[in-house]
Amino acid sequence: MLLSKLETIRDQLSRREMKLSDALLLILRFLRGNVAEEKLVWLNRELLGYRPDDLESAGAESYSNILNFFRPRHFEPFRQTLEIPRYRFMSGVWGHIDRMGKLVAVMAPELAQRQIFCNIGIQQIEIQLEETENANNALFSLSFDEHTGAEFFCESSELFRVYDHVRFKLIEFIDRSIEELQLNY
């Protein structure tokens, strides 16, 4: 029965017949108790977003950083490492929208980075894309710099790229889970 559920979700994801947030939630539900909880952390972070304490050392220039978080086990905390997902770094520009509705880049030394880590969950990405009239050509603001008043803008194609990357990774995760649980025998 579990095999059938996982295969159905995988097939619907492959054909883009299921929202990614729904698939993440269902896979979490179906695999909880069947696989180690630490294997499910990635699903949770992709669904709901990465927490600030997950991303303490995240920076555009530090792709190889490791995230650390704590989870109780047998009444003692243990340290688990989660690699920062490179696919969540989005390219964009720091700037503001002028009175004519045009994006004007801000060239300040402290805003030299042209990539930012997208910590929002798939649920929020879906909402952003659904609420935008022309999602294919939209600009999204992902961050704000209080000192300069600039916002970090990225094109909607960056959100679509992250969304598709997570979809592909989830399909791979489902296949690995089926194999590890030996459900196809």
C-alpha positions as CSV (number, residue, x, y, z in Angstrom):
1,M,0.0,0.0,0.0
2,L,2.8,2.4,0.9
3,L,4.5,1.6,-2.4
4,S,1.4,2.4,-4.4
5,K,1.0,5.8,-2.6
6,L,4.6,6.8,-3.2
7,E,4.5,5.7,-6.8
8,T,1.3,7.6,-7.4
9,I,2.8,10.8,-5.9
10,R,6.0,10.4,-7.9
11,D,4.1,9.9,-11.2
12,Q,1.8,12.9,-10.5
13,L,4.8,15.0,-9.8
14,S,6.5,13.9,-13.0
15,R,3.5,14.9,-15.0
16,R,3.0,18.1,-13.0
17,E,-0.4,17.0,-11.9
18,M,0.1,17.7,-8.2
19,K,1.2,20.7,-6.3
20,L,4.7,20.3,-4.9
21,S,3.6,21.5,-1.5
22,D,0.9,18.8,-1.4
23,A,3.4,16.1,-2.4
24,L,5.9,17.2,0.3
25,L,3.3,17.1,2.9
26,L,2.0,13.7,1.9
27,I,5.5,12.2,1.6
28,L,6.2,13.5,5.1
29,R,3.1,11.9,6.4
30,F,3.6,8.5,4.6
31,L,7.3,8.1,5.6
32,R,7.1,9.3,9.2
33,G,7.6,6.2,11.3
34,N,9.0,4.3,8.3
35,V,12.3,6.2,7.9
36,A,14.6,8.0,10.4
37,E,13.3,11.4,11.3
38,E,16.6,13.1,10.3
39,K,15.9,12.0,6.7
40,L,12.6,13.9,6.8
41,V,14.2,17.3,7.8
42,W,14.9,18.3,4.2
43,L,11.2,17.7,3.3
44,N,10.1,19.9,6.2
45,R,12.5,22.7,5.4
46,E,11.5,22.7,1.7
47,L,7.8,22.7,2.6
48,L,7.8,25.4,5.3
49,G,11.1,27.2,4.7
50,Y,14.6,27.2,6.3
51,R,14.8,28.7,9.8
52,P,17.2,31.5,10.7
53,D,19.1,29.1,13.0
54,D,19.5,26.7,10.1
55,L,21.2,29.3,8.1
56,E,23.5,31.1,10.6
57,S,26.4,30.9,8.3
58,A,24.7,31.0,4.9
59,G,26.1,33.5,2.4
60,A,26.2,33.8,-1.3
61,E,29.9,33.2,-1.4
62,S,29.8,30.2,0.9
63,Y,28.2,27.4,-0.9
64,S,30.1,24.7,1.1
65,N,29.0,25.9,4.5
66,I,27.2,23.3,6.7
67,L,24.1,24.1,8.6
68,N,23.8,22.7,12.1
69,F,20.6,22.2,14.1
70,F,19.7,20.3,17.2
71,R,17.0,17.6,17.6
72,P,16.5,15.7,20.9
73,R,17.2,12.0,20.9
74,H,17.1,9.8,24.0
75,F,16.9,12.9,26.1
76,E,20.3,14.1,24.8
77,P,20.8,16.5,21.9
78,F,22.8,15.4,19.0
79,R,24.2,17.5,16.2
80,Q,23.0,16.8,12.6
81,T,24.5,18.5,9.6
82,L,22.4,19.6,6.7
83,E,24.2,20.9,3.6
84,I,23.1,24.3,2.4
85,P,21.1,23.6,-0.8
86,R,23.0,25.4,-3.6
87,Y,19.9,25.5,-5.8
88,R,18.2,27.9,-3.3
89,F,20.7,30.7,-4.1
90,M,18.9,33.1,-6.4
91,S,20.5,35.6,-8.7
92,G,19.2,39.2,-8.6
93,V,19.9,42.8,-8.0
94,W,19.7,45.2,-5.1
95,G,17.6,48.2,-6.0
96,H,14.4,50.1,-5.7
97,I,11.4,50.8,-7.9
98,D,11.3,54.4,-9.1
99,R,8.2,56.6,-9.6
100,M,7.8,55.3,-13.1
101,G,7.8,51.7,-11.9
102,K,11.3,50.9,-13.2
103,L,13.9,49.0,-11.2
104,V,16.9,51.1,-10.4
105,A,20.0,49.2,-9.1
106,V,21.7,50.4,-6.0
107,M,25.5,50.3,-6.2
108,A,26.6,50.3,-2.6
109,P,29.7,48.3,-1.5
110,E,27.8,46.5,1.2
111,L,25.3,45.3,-1.5
112,A,27.9,43.8,-3.8
113,Q,26.5,40.3,-3.7
114,R,24.3,39.3,-6.6
115,Q,22.9,36.2,-5.0
116,I,20.8,35.6,-2.0
117,F,19.6,32.4,-0.2
118,C,15.9,31.9,-0.7
119,N,14.7,30.6,2.7
120,I,10.9,30.7,2.0
121,G,9.2,27.3,1.8
122,I,7.6,25.8,-1.3
123,Q,4.1,26.7,0.1
124,Q,5.0,30.4,0.0
125,I,6.7,30.2,-3.4
126,E,3.4,28.7,-4.8
127,I,1.4,31.5,-3.2
128,Q,3.7,34.1,-4.7
129,L,3.5,32.6,-8.1
130,E,-0.3,32.1,-8.0
131,E,-1.0,35.7,-6.8
132,T,1.1,37.3,-9.6
133,E,-0.8,38.2,-12.7
134,N,2.0,37.6,-15.1
135,A,4.2,35.2,-13.1
136,N,6.5,34.6,-16.1
137,N,7.8,38.2,-16.2
138,A,7.4,39.3,-12.6
139,L,10.0,40.7,-10.1
140,F,10.0,39.5,-6.6
141,S,11.5,41.2,-3.5
142,L,13.3,38.7,-1.3
143,S,15.1,40.9,1.2
144,F,15.5,44.4,2.5
145,D,18.6,46.4,3.5
146,E,17.7,48.9,6.2
147,H,20.9,50.9,5.8
148,T,20.4,51.7,2.1
149,G,16.7,51.1,1.8
150,A,17.3,48.8,-1.1
151,E,15.5,45.5,-1.8
152,F,16.9,42.4,-3.4
153,F,14.9,41.7,-6.5
154,C,14.9,38.5,-8.6
155,E,12.9,37.5,-11.6
156,S,10.1,34.9,-11.4
157,S,12.3,32.5,-13.4
158,E,14.4,32.1,-10.3
159,L,11.4,31.0,-8.3
160,F,10.4,28.6,-11.0
161,R,13.9,27.2,-11.1
162,V,14.0,26.6,-7.3
163,Y,10.5,25.0,-7.5
164,D,11.5,22.7,-10.3
165,H,14.7,21.7,-8.6
166,V,12.9,20.7,-5.5
167,R,10.3,18.8,-7.6
168,F,13.2,16.8,-9.2
169,K,14.9,16.2,-5.9
170,L,11.6,15.0,-4.3
171,I,11.1,12.5,-7.1
172,E,14.7,11.2,-6.5
173,F,13.9,11.1,-2.7
174,I,10.8,9.0,-3.3
175,D,12.8,6.6,-5.5
176,R,15.5,6.3,-2.9
177,S,13.0,5.7,-0.1
178,I,11.2,3.0,-2.1
179,E,14.6,1.3,-2.7
180,E,15.8,1.7,1.0
181,L,12.5,0.4,2.4
182,Q,12.6,-2.4,-0.2
183,L,9.0,-1.7,-1.1
184,N,9.4,-3.0,-4.7
185,Y,10.0,-6.6,-3.7
